[in-house]
Amino acid sequence: MKNHIQVNGIRIYAHHGCLPEETKIGGNYIVDVAIETNFLKAAKNDSLSDTIDYVIINKIVTEEMEIPSKLIEHVGYRIYQSIQKECNNIDKLTIKITKICPPINGDVANVAIIISE
């Protein structure tokens, strides 16, 4: 059985970017995490230990986003690796990081990267 867990819209203020101003001033980001798993056992017995804990997902995202990087691709990969290491029973994992109002010489609302297994 395939089930899906999503932790969407994790809002973070972080210091990522290739420009010195980006790492100094920081910017707004939104992180979405989608997990495909089998949580039928948890659904039947109402036990958190038999599913993915949303608190752990949020903690991992927050901790990894606090570490400055030049590329959000790098941050996304760290988040991906940390969730895979920390959580069991993941069949598919997708991480999306959206950078709000990137400084790229144009009227651009956001840019995003998606890492998916």
C-alpha positions in Angstrom: 0.0 0.0 0.0 1.3 3.4 -0.9 0.5 6.3 1.4 1.7 9.9 1.3 2.8 12.3 4.0 3.5 15.9 3.1 5.0 18.7 5.3 4.4 21.8 3.2 5.2 25.4 3.5 8.0 25.3 6.1 8.9 29.0 6.1 12.5 29.7 6.9 14.6 32.9 6.9 18.1 31.7 5.9 21.4 32.9 4.5 22.1 31.1 1.2 23.4 32.4 -2.1 26.5 33.0 -4.2 26.4 36.8 -3.7 28.0 38.1 -0.5 24.8 40.2 0.2 22.7 37.1 0.2 24.7 35.3 2.8 24.9 38.5 4.9 21.4 39.8 4.6 19.5 36.5 4.1 16.2 35.8 2.4 12.9 34.0 2.7 12.5 30.3 1.7 9.7 27.8 1.6 10.5 24.1 2.0 8.1 21.3 1.1 8.7 17.6 1.9 6.7 14.8 0.4 7.2 11.2 1.5 5.8 8.0 0.1 5.6 5.3 2.7 3.3 2.7 4.1 1.6 4.0 7.3 -1.2 1.4 7.4 0.1 0.0 10.7 0.0 3.4 12.3 -3.4 4.1 10.9 -4.7 0.9 12.5 -3.0 1.2 15.9 -2.7 5.0 16.3 1.0 4.8 17.1 3.4 7.6 16.1 6.3 5.1 16.1 4.8 3.4 13.1 4.8 6.4 10.8 6.9 9.4 9.9 7.0 12.1 12.7 6.3 15.5 11.2 8.2 17.2 14.1 11.4 15.3 13.0 11.0 16.4 9.4 10.5 20.1 10.4 13.6 19.8 12.8 15.8 18.5 10.0 14.7 21.1 7.5 15.2 23.9 10.1 18.7 22.7 11.1 20.0 22.2 7.6 18.6 25.5 6.4 20.5 27.3 9.2 23.8 26.2 7.6 24.7 28.8 5.0 25.4 27.4 1.5 26.0 29.0 -1.9 23.4 26.8 -3.6 20.0 25.7 -2.5 20.8 22.5 -4.5 23.4 21.8 -1.8 21.0 22.5 1.1 18.3 20.3 -0.5 20.7 17.4 -0.9 21.7 17.7 2.8 18.0 17.7 3.8 17.4 14.7 1.6 20.3 12.8 3.1 19.4 13.7 6.7 15.7 12.6 6.3 16.8 9.3 4.7 19.2 8.7 7.6 16.8 9.7 10.4 13.5 8.2 9.1 12.7 4.5 8.3 10.2 3.1 5.9 10.5 5.8 3.2 9.8 4.5 -0.3 10.1 7.8 -2.1 11.2 11.2 -0.8 10.9 14.6 -2.6 12.3 17.9 -1.3 11.4 21.2 -2.8 13.1 24.4 -1.8 11.7 27.7 -3.0 13.8 30.9 -2.8 11.5 33.9 -2.7 12.4 37.1 -4.7 15.9 35.9 -5.9 18.3 38.6 -6.9 18.6 37.7 -10.6 18.2 40.9 -12.7 14.5 40.5 -13.4 11.0 40.5 -12.0 11.0 36.9 -10.7 8.7 35.8 -7.9 10.8 32.8 -6.9 13.1 30.0 -8.0 12.9 26.4 -6.8 14.8 23.2 -6.8 13.2 19.7 -6.5 15.1 16.6 -5.4 13.2 13.4 -5.8 14.2 9.7 -5.6 
